[in-house]
Amino acid sequence: MLDTQTTLPALAYARPQLSSARERLVRAAERLWRVEDPSGRVIGHLRIVVDPLGLRYRAERLHLTTGIFRLVGEFWRADDAVQSLRNG
């Protein structure tokens, strides 16, 4: 019998490796990192999302008024997600 109610255990994901040293990732939660520019200013957040085809990287910005993360984009590479925050 197939159990469709099985949940995956919480996994501690390693910090994604960026090809550029321009931004720095600081862990904010289990699958969430703050993306900081060279001056230490937070330019957005990088969230790991589990997809049936592999890990996806979601670029988000916190909307301070509502306290909700707003989606900038979802990418297969962490570098692409960070670049969307840098250029947005």
Residue pairs with C-beta under 8 A, 6 or more apart in sequence:
8 50
10 30
12 30
13 30
13 31
13 48
13 55
15 25
15 27
15 33
16 25
16 33
16 46
16 48
16 57
16 78
17 78
18 25
18 78
18 79
18 82
19 79
20 79
20 82
22 37
22 38
22 86
23 35
23 36
23 37
23 38
23 43
23 82
23 85
23 86
24 35
24 36
24 38
25 33
25 34
25 35
25 36
25 46
26 33
26 34
26 36
27 33
27 34
28 34
28 45
31 47
31 48
31 49
32 45
32 46
32 47
32 48
33 45
33 46
33 47
34 42
34 45
35 42
35 43
35 44
35 45
35 46
35 82
35 85
36 42
36 43
37 43
37 86
43 85
43 86
44 59
44 60
44 61
44 62
44 72
44 85
44 88
45 59
45 60
45 61
45 62
45 69
46 57
46 58
46 59
46 60
46 78
46 81
46 82
46 85
47 57
47 58
47 60
47 69
48 55
48 56
48 57
48 58
49 55
49 56
49 57
49 58
49 74
50 56
54 76
56 74
56 75
56 76
57 74
57 75
57 76
57 77
57 78
57 80
57 81
58 71
58 73
58 74
58 75
58 81
59 71
59 72
59 73
59 74
59 75
59 81
59 82
59 84
59 85
59 88
60 69
60 70
60 71
60 72
61 69
61 70
61 72
61 85
61 88
62 68
62 69
62 70
63 69
63 70
72 81
72 84
72 85
72 88
73 81
73 84
74 81
75 81
75 84
